[in-house]
């Protein structure tokens, strides 16, 4: 019995020695000691749960949604060039950015004449001062979307504004009515059976929405039957005043640059 007990102790001792020898030279990793504490979420304080992700929702209604950096201070119109179509005469508006966002310039499409302006917000309308402070033009603004607005000028006529470019007016280039009319004359001359007819053409420019203009080419001639002097339409071109490209009266493409 004594031998048996001694044998059990011997075996147990050998097992313990083996375990110690097997562990020798190996490093036990204690997670709490070895791994650094993870930092809190970005912009969150320790002990404060991370904020839930923000989901941008579509704005309700039909109001204008314009990025803030593209707004002017008073009207919400984006800085840059706007084409303003009107039956009384079209033009371009340039609204300045930044600290000058209460200012701009209006440019006639007829001859390129500019009129500087400043504007201020009143209770129910905007007051524009063109060229001089005592020139007061009241404008009611109807926002359609970020690229389209309507101006009601002094309660008498309307302008339909369409956003064109983020350029400023000294960077922006277009054909005035006078310039593009002469381009039309020369284009007609190149294809005419009698090029000299181009010299007597009367060219009328009819402004249209979307930067377009229709150029009607007419001449006077005598009716052989009645002897009356009549106006005859030789052709017409509807072109974009930024590119001078469009179509003729038959729908064929033209480039009158």
C-alpha positions in Angstrom: 0.0 0.0 0.0 2.9 2.3 0.9 4.5 1.6 -2.4 1.3 2.4 -4.3 1.0 5.8 -2.6 4.6 6.6 -3.3 4.1 5.6 -6.9 1.1 8.0 -7.2 3.1 10.9 -5.7 5.9 10.1 -8.1 3.7 10.1 -11.1 2.0 13.3 -10.0 5.3 15.0 -9.5 6.5 14.0 -13.0 3.3 15.5 -14.5 3.9 18.8 -12.7 7.5 18.9 -13.8 6.5 18.2 -17.4 4.0 21.0 -17.4 6.5 23.5 -16.0 9.1 22.4 -18.6 6.6 22.7 -21.4 5.7 26.2 -20.4 9.2 27.4 -20.0 10.1 30.0 -22.6 6.5 30.7 -23.6 4.8 34.0 -22.9 1.2 34.0 -21.7 -0.7 36.9 -23.3 -3.0 38.7 -20.9 -5.5 40.6 -23.1 -6.2 43.3 -20.6 -2.4 44.1 -20.2 -1.3 43.8 -23.8 -4.0 45.5 -26.0 -4.4 49.3 -25.7 -7.8 50.7 -24.9 -9.7 51.4 -28.1 -10.3 55.1 -28.7 -13.8 56.5 -28.5 -15.7 57.2 -31.8 -14.5 60.2 -33.7 -15.9 63.5 -32.2 -17.5 61.6 -29.3 -16.6 61.9 -25.7 -15.6 59.0 -23.5 -18.7 57.5 -22.0 -20.9 59.0 -24.6 -22.5 56.7 -27.2 -21.6 57.4 -30.8 -24.2 59.4 -32.6 -26.4 57.5 -35.0 -25.7 58.1 -38.8 -27.5 61.1 -40.2 -29.7 60.2 -43.2 -30.4 63.1 -45.5 -34.1 63.2 -46.5 -35.5 64.7 -49.5 -36.9 68.2 -48.8 -40.6 68.5 -48.7 -42.5 70.9 -51.0 -41.5 72.5 -54.2 -39.3 75.3 -52.8 -35.8 76.0 -54.3 -33.1 73.7 -53.0 -29.7 75.3 -53.7 -26.4 74.5 -52.0 -25.6 77.3 -49.6 -22.3 78.2 -51.2 -24.1 78.9 -54.5 -26.6 81.3 -52.9 -26.4 85.0 -52.9 -27.1 86.8 -49.7 -30.5 88.3 -50.5 -32.4 86.5 -53.2 -31.1 83.0 -53.1 -30.1 83.2 -56.7 -26.9 81.4 -57.6 -24.0 83.6 -58.4 -23.1 83.6 -62.1 -24.9 84.2 -65.3 -28.6 84.0 -65.8 -30.4 84.4 -69.2 -33.5 86.5 -68.8 -36.1 86.1 -71.6 -38.7 88.8 -72.0 -41.0 89.9 -74.8 -39.9 93.5 -74.1 -36.2 92.7 -74.6 -34.0 89.9 -73.2 -30.8 90.2 -71.3 -28.3 88.5 -69.1 -28.0 89.0 -65.3 -24.7 88.4 -63.6 -24.9 88.0 -59.8 -21.6 88.4 -58.0 -20.4 85.9 -55.4 -19.1 86.3 -51.9 -19.0 89.7 -50.2 -20.4 91.4 -53.3 -23.4 89.1 -53.4 -25.8 92.1 -53.2 -24.4 93.4 -56.5 -24.2 92.5 -60.1 -24.6 93.6 -63.7 -27.3 93.4 -66.4 -26.2 92.9 -70.0 -28.4 93.7 -73.0 -28.4 91.0 -75.7 -29.1 93.6 -78.3 -25.8 95.4 -78.1 -24.0 94.2 -75.0 -24.5 97.4 -73.0 -24.1 96.8 -69.3 -26.0 98.2 -66.3 -24.5 97.7 -62.8 -26.9 97.2 -60.0 -27.3 96.6 -56.2 -30.3 95.1 -54.6 -31.9 94.8 -51.2 -34.6 92.8 -49.7 -37.9 94.4 -48.7 -40.8 92.8 -46.9 -42.5 91.5 -50.0 -40.2 92.3 -52.9 -36.6 93.1 -53.9 -35.5 96.6 -54.7 -32.9 96.9 -57.5 -30.9 100.0 -58.0 -29.5 100.1 -61.6 -26.5 102.3 -62.3 -27.4 104.8 -59.6 -28.9 104.7 -56.1 -32.0 106.7 -56.9 -33.1 104.3 -59.7 -35.5 102.1 -57.9 -36.9 99.0 -59.6 -39.2 96.7 -57.6 -38.9 93.0 -58.6 -41.1 90.2 -57.3 -39.3 86.9 -57.5 -41.1 83.6 -58.2 -38.8 80.7 -57.5 -39.5 77.7 -59.8 -36.4 75.6 -59.1 -32.7 76.2 -58.6 -32.2 77.0 -62.3 -35.4 78.9 -63.1 -37.0 81.9 -61.6 -39.5 84.6 -62.8 -39.1 88.3 -62.3 -42.0 90.6 -62.2 -40.6 94.0 -63.0 -42.5 97.0 -61.4 -45.7 95.0 -61.8 -45.7 95.6 -65.5 -43.9 92.8 -67.3 -42.1 89.6 -66.7 -38.6 88.1 -67.3 -38.0 84.3 -67.3 -34.6 83.6 -65.9 -32.6 80.5 -66.6 -29.3 79.7 -65.0 -26.5 79.4 -67.6 -23.0 79.4 -66.1 -21.1 80.0 -62.9 -18.8 82.4 -64.8 -18.7 86.1 -64.1 -19.7 88.6 -66.9 -16.1 89.4 -67.8 -15.5 85.7 -68.4 -18.7 85.0 -70.2 -19.1 85.4 -74.0 -22.2 85.4 -76.2 -23.3 86.8 -79.6 -25.3 90.0 -79.4 -28.2 90.5 -81.7 -26.2 92.8 -83.9 -23.2 90.4 -84.1 -25.2 87.3 -84.8 -27.3 89.1 -87.5 -24.1 89.9 -89.4 -23.0 86.2 -89.0 -26.3 85.2 -90.5 -25.8 87.6 -93.4 -22.4 86.1 -94.3 -23.7 82.6 -93.9 -26.5 83.4 -96.4 -24.1 85.0 -98.8 -22.0 81.8 -99.0 -24.9 79.7 -100.2 -26.8 82.3 -102.3 -27.0 82.0 -106.1 -26.5 85.8 -106.1 -24.2 86.7 -103.2 -25.0 90.4 -103.7 -28.5 89.8 -102.4 -27.0 89.5 -98.9 -26.1 93.2 -99.0 -29.8 94.3 -99.1 -31.1 91.8 -96.6 -33.0 93.1 -93.6 -32.3 90.9 -90.6 -34.7 90.9 -87.6 -33.8 89.1 -84.4 -36.5 87.5 -82.4 -35.4 86.6 -78.9 -36.5 83.3 -77.5 -36.1 81.3 -74.2 -33.1 79.1 -73.6 -30.4 81.4 -75.1 -32.0 81.1 -78.5 -32.7 83.7 -81.2 -34.5 83.5 -84.5 -33.0 85.5 -87.3 -35.4 86.3 -90.1 -33.7 87.4 -93.4 -36.0 89.5 -95.6 -35.7 91.7 -98.7 -37.9 94.1 -100.6 -38.9 93.2 -104.2 -41.5 94.3 -106.7 -44.5 92.1 -107.3 -44.5 91.6 -111.1 -48.3 91.2 -111.2 -49.4 94.1 -109.0 -46.4 96.3 -109.1 -46.5 96.5 -105.3 -43.3 96.4 -103.2 -43.4 93.4 -101.0 -41.3 91.9 -98.2 -40.1 88.5 -99.0 -38.6 86.1 -96.4 -35.4 84.6 -97.9 -34.6 82.3 -95.0 -34.6 82.2 -91.2 -32.1 80.6 -88.7 -32.9 79.7 -85.1 -29.6 79.4 -83.3 -28.2 79.4 -79.8 -26.5 82.7 -79.1 -23.7 81.1 -77.2 -22.7 78.7 -80.0 -24.3 80.2 -83.2 -25.5 76.7 -84.0 -29.1 75.7 -84.8 -31.4 75.0 -87.7 -32.7 76.9 -90.8 -36.3 77.3 -91.8 -36.4 73.8 -93.3 -35.0 72.2 -90.1 -31.5 71.6 -91.5 -28.5 72.1 -89.2 -26.6 75.4 -89.5 -23.5 76.8 -88.0 -23.2 80.5 -88.7 -20.1 81.3 -86.8 
